[in-house]
């Protein structure tokens, strides 16, 4: 990344595995960057770049919220547990879908520092923060979930847990469960490995 002169953080499944989520098998090496870059292949490893707006990236890529991974070339920046959870709930479509995000929240939620989680959440879209709060609460990580509760008050409307899932028949949308605590429409079933 020095060659490209682009800042980065390793995140999503690779960071989840680094932090101890054994369910998160990283098939692709994923990095969050403030620039759009094409995927590359280095030997047998595929590297995928996930774009985050430069403003949000600069606010969130704080050294105290990052960890380090030892590599052959030195040390690489890895998202801390809190950023990993937020990244996965924001970019869930690139991280195993809603069930992948739920699995990460289940596996890593207890390790997240509630104070850091609340501060880092300011950088993310409100719906992604509420999605993470819902998962944390569902899996018994109440201290971490409570740190995200203030974001519910800022929400203007209910959002779908999975915005990409649309009912086949529009009338079925009225029967979907609504979670008032997190202002989410639970429009898909959530399944994880225990």
ABEGO torsion letter per residue (X at the ends): XAAAGBBBBBBEAAAAAAAGBAABBBABBBBBBABBBBBBBBEABBBBBBBBBAAAAAAAABAAABBBBBBAAEBBBBBBAAAAAAAAAAAAAAAGEAAAAAAAAAAAAAABBAAAAAAAAAABBAAAAAAAAAAAAAAGBAAAAAAAAAAAAABABBBBABAABBBABAAAAAABBBBAAAGBBBABBBBBBX
